[in-house]
Amino acid sequence: MPKKATKAPDPSWLYRRRATVVEVTDGDTVVLMIDDGRDNYSREKMRLKGINTPEMDTENGKKAKAFLQSKLPKGSQVWIETVKDRREKYGRYLVCLYLSVEALELGENYSINYDLYSQGIADAYDGKGKVK
């Protein structure tokens, strides 16, 4: 007989999954194959939460994509945390990306999203415009 749970599980884990990088589309968009843990996988185009990089028709946009590709080569394993039921204006889920479960546990300041921002490659973004 299983032991009784002593406390409720952390609900944030409901929105955390392991994923495989399929493609880096640009500096703030990736295509991932998401593992839901039950031999069920879904391919999703996702937008990195809280940041915005220059468009691909600019030199800085190309640099942002190259930086993200260097961090997330095709086939690499990552951890993601999505925002419950939150999509941006083009229908993509918002996501924070992490290179390890340990980084995921430490929080957003250890995410790829934060790397892009702290390196000056991306601006902070709230979905409406640059955050000053």
N, C-alpha and C positions, 0 to 999 in steps of 0.2 A: 504494500500500500504506500503511495507517495506521501511524502511529508507535506504538511500544510505550509503554504507560503506565509512568511512572517510579515511581508509588506508587499504592496502592489508593485508590479514591475514598472520601470521607467517608460512612459508612453512614447518618448522620443525614439525609442528603438523601433517603433512601428514604421518609421520613415527612413530607416537606415538599411542600406543593402550593399552587397558586394557587386561590382560590375567590371566588365571588360571594355577597354577602349576600342571602338570600331573606327572612329575617325575624329579628327579635330577639324571642325568646319571653319572656324575663325578664332580670334582671340578670346571670345567669351561663349562659344557654342561648341558642344561636343555631341557625338553620337555614341551611345553606350549600349551594351548588351547587359541588361540587368538581371541578376539572379535572385529570384524571390525565395530560394531555399527549398523549393518543392519540385525540382526538375522542371521548373517553368521559367522561361526566359522571355524578356521583351526587349525589343530594339526601340530605343527612344532618343530623339534629338532633344537635348537639354541645354538650358541657358544658365550660365554661372550666376548665382545669386549675388546681388550687392555690388556688382562691378560693371563697367562698360569699357570696351576697348575700341580704338579707332576702326573705321570701316576698312575692308580689304582693298579698296582702290587707292589706299594711301600707303606710303612707306612704313609708317608706324603701325598700321593694321597688319601688314605683312610680318613685321617684327614681332607683334603680339602673337600671331598664329605660330610663328617659328618657336617662340619661347614656350608656348603651351605644348607644342609637339615634342619639344625636348624633354618636358616634364612627363608627358603622357604619350609615349610611343604606342603605335597600333599594337593591340594585343596585351597591353599592360593591365594589371589588376589594380583597381582602386576601390575605395569605399565612398559611398555617397550618402548625403542626407538631404532629402527633399523637404519642401515646405508643404504641409498638408493642404491638399486641394488647391494649391496655388500655381497658376500658370500666368505667363506674361502675355502681352498683347498678340503674339503670334502663335499662342497655344502651347508653347514649350513649358515643361515643368521647370521650376527654379531649383537649383541644386548647389550644394557645397561639395567640393571634391577633396578627397584626402588620399594620400599615398599609403597610409597604413591605418589599422584599427586603433593603434595607439594615438596617432594624430587626431583621429576622429574623436576619441575620448577627451582629448585636451581642448577641443573646441575650434571655433572659426578662425582664430589667429594662427592656427596650424594648418589651414586649408590651402589648396592651390589658388583659390580665389584671393586669399590674403597675400600670397606670394606675388601675384600679378599686381595687386594694389601697392604693396610695400616696395616693389621694384620700380614703381613709377610707370608701369606699362598700362595699367588700367586706372580709370577714375572710379571713385565711389559713386554708386548709382542706386536710386530708390525706385526705379521703374517709371519715373516721370521726368527725370533730368539729373544732371550732375549734382552731387551732394557737395556742398562747400565745406 
